[in-house]
Amino acid sequence: MSTRPVWAEISLSSLRANYRRLCQAAPPEIGLLPIVKANAYGHDARLCAPVLEAEGAQWLGVTGCEEGVRVRAVCPGPKILLMSGVWEGEAEAVIAHRLTPIVWEPYQLDLLEEAARQKGMGPASLPVHMEIDTGMARQGTSAHAEDASALRSLLPRFNAPSPLRLEGVMTHFSSPAALLSGAENAQLDRLAQALRRILESGHRPEWLHAGNSSTLVAGPDRARLLSLAIDAHLRLMLRPGLALYGYLDRFTCDGKRSFLENTAPPPEPVLTWKSRVTSLRTLRAGESAGYDATFIARRTTRLALLPAGYADGLNRLLSNRGHVLLRGEPAPIAGRISMDQSVVDVTEIPGVAIGDEAVLLGRQGDRSISAWEIAELTGTIPWEVLCSIGARVPRIAVE
Ligand SMILES: *Cc1c(COP(=O)(O)O)cnc(C)c1O
């Protein structure tokens, strides 16, 4: 157990509330596939996935095979979607742990078929989902009309006596926010076209899934996705990630940045990153703090030491820019963040003492620091802020 006073509290009640809100935000015909990849966006999948299972989640989404195995160990019930394909040496674990892989490359089908045959599995006994590339150019088989040969040559691989069964068809949109901007949507058109081809070839998958948190909480185009699924006799699922953990995407709408607003109340941040003051000192005017002496005291200055640095995921770009919360007040980060430590200016906060709790991300009293705030100061997005909190920071479940 880590005794260093830096940790992240994971509010299981907030996660539960967020998941319930997202379920309510979707019409009953739409299923949810909550995403717990990247260790549940840094929130610890072993804490979060069982909460989602207990709330009735039928599916969970992970990235690699190892993540799938870790989640399966704590979640016996739900189907686990392996969203990054399969690589050599993984097909056996896919079968043993009942993972459902996304496939699009012929070699992935080879690996799975081979492993299934070795296990003596019968026809259509190993469910897989096929990804359609609707514009990300990352994973998936091309949906372009003039380049349908890849899709056409994949489809017969799911015919009897193949052990593989095409259980689902999915895509990942390059611009979920673009879905908001009306009926003209090339991503959806490409998906519709690929789906038509799949059905024409006689396959009858059960699931269609697409769309992330934004599609779920805001999407007027949910309706188009839903009618696409209903017309094809498929069940639709959306795959929320970020919103589960308490943040909503921002998108450009008529040139204006705004939050997606139509889940009332908005989701609650699940993670609070904390530390404690381990040392205090006073600088005289003119004295410096930290590497390269980038902080110079302009007056008598009280500094507090926190045992959290960039090796814990506290982005070094927050040096002399970010702040933490102490006694409910903002304490600016003074000087360069070190690998394992940082120093904050508490001159304006009377009474700070060794052992005081500091909040690096999340709420303390009336104030809070959001992942969006840190993302803007460090030139990134809240997804990365949350995933960057280091593995050596223990995640502690709280209600
Ligand atoms: C990460 C991911 C999501 C979730 O996206 P959010 O923006 O976090 O809601 C959905 N689908 C796929 C394929 C993903 O990789």
The ligand as an SDF file (V2000), in Angstrom:
LIG
                    3D

 15 15  0  0  0  0  0  0  0  0999 V2000
  -13.2770    6.2600  -26.1680 C   0  0  0  0  0  0  0  0  0  0  0  0
  -14.3560    5.8130  -27.0640 C   0  0  0  0  0  0  0  0  0  0  0  0
  -15.6890    6.2100  -26.8370 C   0  0  0  0  0  0  0  0  0  0  0  0
  -16.1150    7.1630  -25.7400 C   0  0  0  0  0  0  0  0  0  0  0  0
  -15.9510    8.5080  -26.1060 O   0  0  0  0  0  0  0  0  0  0  0  0
  -16.2690    9.7330  -25.1030 P   0  0  0  0  0  0  0  0  0  0  0  0
  -16.0430   10.9300  -25.9400 O   0  0  0  0  0  0  0  0  0  0  0  0
  -15.3110    9.6180  -23.9740 O   0  0  0  0  0  0  0  0  0  0  0  0
  -17.6730    9.5850  -24.6660 O   0  0  0  0  0  0  0  0  0  0  0  0
  -16.6650    5.6650  -27.6600 C   0  0  0  0  0  0  0  0  0  0  0  0
  -16.3330    4.8130  -28.6600 N   0  0  0  0  0  0  0  0  0  0  0  0
  -15.0700    4.4360  -28.9040 C   0  0  0  0  0  0  0  0  0  0  0  0
  -14.7750    3.5000  -30.0240 C   0  0  0  0  0  0  0  0  0  0  0  0
  -14.0390    4.9310  -28.1300 C   0  0  0  0  0  0  0  0  0  0  0  0
  -12.7830    4.5500  -28.3920 O   0  0  0  0  0  0  0  0  0  0  0  0
  1  2  1  0
  2  3  1  0
  2 14  2  0
  3  4  1  0
  3 10  2  0
  4  5  1  0
  5  6  1  0
  6  7  2  0
  6  8  1  0
  6  9  1  0
 10 11  1  0
 11 12  2  0
 12 13  1  0
 12 14  1  0
 14 15  1  0
M  END
$$$$
